[in-house]
Amino acid sequence: MNKNKFGILSMLLAVVVAFTSCKPAVEGEETGSKILINEILMTNETNYQDDYGMHSAWVELFNKSYGSYNVASHLLKFSNTPGDTTVYFIPKGDVLTLVPPRQHTLFWADGQPNRGTFHVNFTLDPTKESWIGIYDGGNKLLNEVTIPANILAADQSYARAIDGESEWEVRGAGTSEYVTPSTNNYTLDKNVKMEKFQTQDKNGVGMAISAMAVVFSGLLLLYIIFRTIGKISAWWAMRTASKAKGLNEEETKEAMAKGATPGEVFAAIAMAMHEMQEDAHDYEDTVLTIQKVERRYSPWNSKIYSLRDLPRK
């Protein structure tokens, strides 16, 4: 009976811990989704034009994964009035709904879905608080964002400071923050580390010393590795020979030293074999060998035709 009570108590404790650890997802907190709402522009006067040449509001999605992601059959939902939500079903069959890795895609909020796959059935009003969410085919919320009312002027966007990150900001208000449709929200126009290195090492002496140190360190490391491997191989061979012949280590060393052949002997043998194969010398250096060369006669190579006949006296 005590075991049953203990088991029931453990189950209740686990359920309580599970419920207390589960908290509702707050706005801006990511749920591990691969596709995110990345940037929204509500009033488009002089910004990016759509495929019809119109200046329309747009919603940018970002694929933060390193694999392609297809947004077909997903749902884009919009609401700026409590209890009233507009749903746009992203149709299938369009190859452009496949978003490449770490890339973006735009949906035009012009309220005219008959213009194509990327034209949704709702418009955006900057004077009202707007909520936008993207759902998968199973009506599961993947990502959402709420744009406060009257926060965006014309040609300004509400965007993530860095693609895929949780921090949002208003872009287009200053000269350093640009509206970036279908491209990265955060771009680098200079390399800070390179500029700092150029300031500290104008002539490149430090770079040369560092490069040489890396190369020589690598060569030294390779020398140590190969020398260690050679010693280990020699020790293993001697150990194997000792076991095979039943000798100890000292006796094996003496036997190997007695049977060792100097390197000069191998060099002399190799040179003799080379000279024998290449016919570098005669078989008998005291005998003059004359080899008969056969030359066939031909009028074309006969010398008598090249001499002028003298007249007879």
PADOLO-157955 format. One line per field, with one value per residue (C-alpha): residue number from 1; residue in one letter; x, y, z. Coordinates in steps of 0.001 Angstrom, whole numbers. Example, Ala and Ser with C-alpha at 12.3 -4.5 7.8 and 13.67 -1.06 7.14 Angstrom:
2
resi	1; 2
resn	a; s
x	12300; 13670
y	-4500; -1060
z	7800; 7140
REM end
This chain:
313
resi	1; 2; 3; 4; 5; 6; 7; 8; 9; 10; 11; 12; 13; 14; 15; 16; 17; 18; 19; 20; 21; 22; 23; 24; 25; 26; 27; 28; 29; 30; 31; 32; 33; 34; 35; 36; 37; 38; 39; 40; 41; 42; 43; 44; 45; 46; 47; 48; 49; 50; 51; 52; 53; 54; 55; 56; 57; 58; 59; 60; 61; 62; 63; 64; 65; 66; 67; 68; 69; 70; 71; 72; 73; 74; 75; 76; 77; 78; 79; 80; 81; 82; 83; 84; 85; 86; 87; 88; 89; 90; 91; 92; 93; 94; 95; 96; 97; 98; 99; 100; 101; 102; 103; 104; 105; 106; 107; 108; 109; 110; 111; 112; 113; 114; 115; 116; 117; 118; 119; 120; 121; 122; 123; 124; 125; 126; 127; 128; 129; 130; 131; 132; 133; 134; 135; 136; 137; 138; 139; 140; 141; 142; 143; 144; 145; 146; 147; 148; 149; 150; 151; 152; 153; 154; 155; 156; 157; 158; 159; 160; 161; 162; 163; 164; 165; 166; 167; 168; 169; 170; 171; 172; 173; 174; 175; 176; 177; 178; 179; 180; 181; 182; 183; 184; 185; 186; 187; 188; 189; 190; 191; 192; 193; 194; 195; 196; 197; 198; 199; 200; 201; 202; 203; 204; 205; 206; 207; 208; 209; 210; 211; 212; 213; 214; 215; 216; 217; 218; 219; 220; 221; 222; 223; 224; 225; 226; 227; 228; 229; 230; 231; 232; 233; 234; 235; 236; 237; 238; 239; 240; 241; 242; 243; 244; 245; 246; 247; 248; 249; 250; 251; 252; 253; 254; 255; 256; 257; 258; 259; 260; 261; 262; 263; 264; 265; 266; 267; 268; 269; 270; 271; 272; 273; 274; 275; 276; 277; 278; 279; 280; 281; 282; 283; 284; 285; 286; 287; 288; 289; 290; 291; 292; 293; 294; 295; 296; 297; 298; 299; 300; 301; 302; 303; 304; 305; 306; 307; 308; 309; 310; 311; 312; 313
resn	m; n; k; n; k; f; g; i; l; s; m; l; l; a; v; v; v; a; f; t; s; c; k; p; a; v; e; g; e; e; t; g; s; k; i; l; i; n; e; i; l; m; t; n; e; t; n; y; q; d; d; y; g; m; h; s; a; w; v; e; l; f; n; k; s; y; g; s; y; n; v; a; s; h; l; l; k; f; s; n; t; p; g; d; t; t; v; y; f; i; p; k; g; d; v; l; t; l; v; p; p; r; q; h; t; l; f; w; a; d; g; q; p; n; r; g; t; f; h; v; n; f; t; l; d; p; t; k; e; s; w; i; g; i; y; d; g; g; n; k; l; l; n; e; v; t; i; p; a; n; i; l; a; a; d; q; s; y; a; r; a; i; d; g; e; s; e; w; e; v; r; g; a; g; t; s; e; y; v; t; p; s; t; n; n; y; t; l; d; k; n; v; k; m; e; k; f; q; t; q; d; k; n; g; v; g; m; a; i; s; a; m; a; v; v; f; s; g; l; l; l; l; y; i; i; f; r; t; i; g; k; i; s; a; w; w; a; m; r; t; a; s; k; a; k; g; l; n; e; e; e; t; k; e; a; m; a; k; g; a; t; p; g; e; v; f; a; a; i; a; m; a; m; h; e; m; q; e; d; a; h; d; y; e; d; t; v; l; t; i; q; k; v; e; r; r; y; s; p; w; n; s; k; i; y; s; l; r; d; l; p; r; k
x	0; 2857; 4410; 1159; 873; 4479; 3891; 748; 2532; 5442; 3087; 1257; 4557; 5731; 2483; 2772; 6389; 5441; 2618; 4648; 7580; 5360; 4813; 2930; 5026; 5322; 5610; 9114; 10093; 11018; 9511; 12162; 10421; 12479; 10401; 10054; 8390; 11406; 10294; 7032; 6490; 2983; 3037; 4933; 5335; 8778; 10040; 10236; 7789; 5954; 5793; 2980; 5032; 2874; 4062; 2323; 2858; 4769; 5611; 9022; 9610; 13044; 14219; 16679; 17576; 20386; 18024; 15318; 11855; 8572; 5905; 3225; -18; 975; -1366; -702; -3096; -3682; -5768; -6040; -9489; -10190; -12120; -11628; -8811; -8088; -6529; -4507; -3766; -456; -1291; 657; 2239; 4448; 8159; 8976; 7404; 10532; 12702; 16453; 18570; 19081; 17094; 13973; 10661; 8151; 4351; 2572; -197; -2282; -5557; -5558; -4763; -5855; -2581; -546; 784; 2613; -273; -2312; -5971; -5408; -3900; -1965; -3031; -224; -2743; -3938; -2133; -1624; -947; 556; 1157; 2276; 890; 1794; -663; -1805; -2780; 189; 1567; 5143; 5831; 3963; 4582; 2540; 3240; 2236; -59; 1394; 4973; 5769; 5870; 5842; 8583; 9579; 9603; 9334; 12164; 14420; 17760; 19489; 17856; 16275; 17004; 14356; 15126; 12909; 13447; 12076; 14130; 14263; 14139; 17885; 20730; 22327; 19237; 17887; 14732; 15938; 13279; 14402; 17878; 19753; 18622; 22144; 24987; 28649; 30152; 33608; 35801; 36585; 39231; 41065; 41063; 42380; 45129; 46139; 46391; 48581; 50738; 51092; 54141; 52960; 55915; 53673; 51755; 54998; 56318; 53007; 52818; 56401; 55821; 52740; 54577; 57659; 55508; 53601; 56828; 58225; 55018; 55135; 58781; 57912; 54922; 56821; 59819; 57540; 55724; 59084; 60263; 56997; 57149; 60744; 59867; 56838; 58900; 61575; 58926; 57288; 60664; 61499; 58254; 58759; 62328; 61865; 64534; 64518; 64939; 68722; 69319; 67093; 69049; 72361; 71010; 69705; 73015; 74996; 72789; 72695; 74256; 75928; 74250; 77392; 76948; 73412; 74591; 77375; 74987; 72463; 75117; 76415; 72905; 72279; 75472; 74710; 71182; 72192; 75253; 77424; 80710; 82110; 81958; 85772; 87706; 90909; 89323; 88565; 85206; 84350; 80768; 79998; 77419; 75443; 74901; 72828; 73803; 71494; 72056; 70610; 73381; 76297; 79207; 80178; 77182; 78268; 81780; 82451; 84000; 87265; 87917; 90482; 93710
y	0; 2356; 1669; 2592; 5832; 6698; 6035; 8204; 11004; 10859; 11071; 14075; 15812; 15225; 16639; 19746; 20323; 19902; 22438; 24976; 24694; 25263; 28974; 30658; 32013; 35749; 38067; 38117; 34776; 32273; 28791; 27067; 27764; 27763; 30491; 33879; 37203; 39430; 42892; 44780; 47996; 49498; 52703; 52408; 55671; 55530; 52124; 48767; 48123; 44876; 42967; 45278; 48417; 49368; 50732; 48390; 47411; 44178; 41488; 39807; 36213; 34837; 31221; 31025; 27370; 26039; 24051; 25096; 25689; 25619; 28022; 26591; 25628; 27889; 30537; 34247; 35753; 39450; 41357; 44990; 44637; 42343; 39286; 39991; 38009; 37771; 34523; 34144; 30616; 30446; 28314; 25303; 24800; 27899; 27065; 30456; 29432; 27335; 29717; 28984; 28654; 31930; 33833; 36016; 36227; 39087; 39045; 42165; 43380; 45017; 43160; 41702; 37950; 37524; 39154; 36099; 33861; 36624; 39094; 38612; 39434; 42094; 45579; 47227; 50328; 52114; 54012; 50799; 48174; 45247; 41604; 39278; 35557; 32692; 29189; 25858; 23611; 22116; 25551; 25608; 29042; 29356; 33031; 36240; 39943; 42930; 46355; 49235; 51922; 55140; 53912; 53842; 56794; 56523; 54267; 53110; 49452; 47476; 44940; 42679; 44329; 41151; 38488; 35804; 37578; 38665; 42399; 44668; 48258; 50950; 51255; 54038; 56897; 57633; 57435; 54409; 52175; 51241; 49473; 46166; 44238; 40742; 41178; 41087; 43528; 43865; 44374; 45244; 47966; 47660; 45111; 46432; 43811; 44458; 48204; 47754; 45427; 47910; 50652; 48577; 46974; 49309; 47631; 44062; 43021; 41462; 39573; 38187; 37112; 35504; 33617; 32348; 31323; 29346; 27597; 26687; 25572; 23273; 21825; 21276; 19576; 17295; 16422; 15490; 13423; 11448; 10917; 9633; 7336; 5994; 5220; 3537; 1448; 377; -517; -2512; -4383; -5236; -6356; -8568; -10088; -10711; -12589; -14634; -15682; -15880; -13292; -10379; -6779; -6589; -9854; -8677; -5419; -7306; -9693; -6843; -4981; -8032; -8571; -4909; -4083; -679; 1695; 1925; -1722; -1118; 1959; -22; -2832; -359; 1407; -1889; -2981; 374; 165; -3421; -2574; 576; -979; 1827; -87; -3000; -6529; -6752; -3537; -5061; -6221; -3873; -4789; -3700; -4146; -4517; -2068; -3093; -309; -1047; 482; 2932; 5448; 8051; 7756; 6730; 9158; 8463; 10448; 13443; 13609; 15369; 13189; 14611; 14451; 11900; 13194
z	0; 829; -2587; -4343; -2358; -3190; -6898; -6992; -5138; -7598; -10583; -9117; -8408; -11992; -13392; -11185; -12270; -15936; -15741; -13793; -16203; -19253; -19803; -22628; -25468; -25140; -28092; -29578; -28053; -30761; -30786; -32860; -36159; -39352; -41013; -39302; -39955; -40480; -41644; -42325; -44258; -43985; -46022; -49289; -51169; -52774; -51624; -53383; -56246; -56868; -60153; -61300; -60662; -57669; -54325; -51900; -48292; -47785; -45259; -45429; -44299; -43466; -43595; -40709; -41316; -43507; -45693; -48137; -46690; -48618; -47341; -49633; -47810; -44892; -43506; -43108; -40590; -39958; -37454; -36381; -34809; -31838; -32956; -36667; -38314; -42033; -43214; -46431; -47645; -49519; -52571; -53745; -57150; -57247; -57289; -55758; -52449; -51835; -49827; -50086; -46927; -45016; -47649; -47757; -49579; -49823; -49646; -50899; -48601; -51335; -50740; -54260; -54106; -57720; -58794; -57813; -55095; -53253; -53096; -49922; -49225; -46583; -46300; -43487; -41572; -39646; -37487; -35801; -33785; -36154; -35449; -38086; -37632; -39834; -39343; -40921; -42748; -39439; -38096; -35731; -34904; -36172; -35570; -34805; -34352; -33195; -34709; -32419; -33807; -35257; -34873; -38594; -40958; -44723; -46141; -42664; -41660; -38445; -38663; -36703; -35933; -37154; -39310; -37148; -33840; -31322; -31144; -33267; -34368; -36675; -39843; -42407; -39908; -40048; -42507; -40818; -40741; -44130; -45202; -46628; -48586; -49672; -48220; -44909; -42239; -40870; -43319; -42769; -44935; -43376; -41642; -38158; -37410; -40683; -40152; -36614; -37857; -40563; -37935; -35627; -38346; -41313; -42901; -42375; -40222; -37605; -40286; -41767; -38365; -37458; -40750; -40460; -36863; -37857; -40723; -38676; -35767; -38099; -39513; -36023; -34972; -38024; -37272; -33691; -34800; -37451; -35161; -32425; -34854; -36095; -32596; -31724; -34924; -34225; -30645; -31795; -34428; -31867; -29410; -32019; -32981; -29318; -28802; -31962; -31074; -27320; -26536; -24174; -25267; -24853; -26722; -29552; -29854; -30028; -32669; -34775; -34445; -35623; -38618; -39582; -42925; -43426; -45821; -48009; -48978; -50228; -52129; -53875; -54799; -56187; -58290; -59700; -60654; -62322; -64409; -65407; -66556; -68411; -70188; -68878; -69424; -71487; -70272; -70492; -70159; -71680; -74933; -77795; -79172; -82703; -83682; -87339; -88599; -91641; -94167; -97189; -100561; -102204; -105063; -102849; -100262; -102520; -102512; -106135; -107316; -105347; -106996; -110276; -112995; -114263; -118030; -119162; -120673
REM end
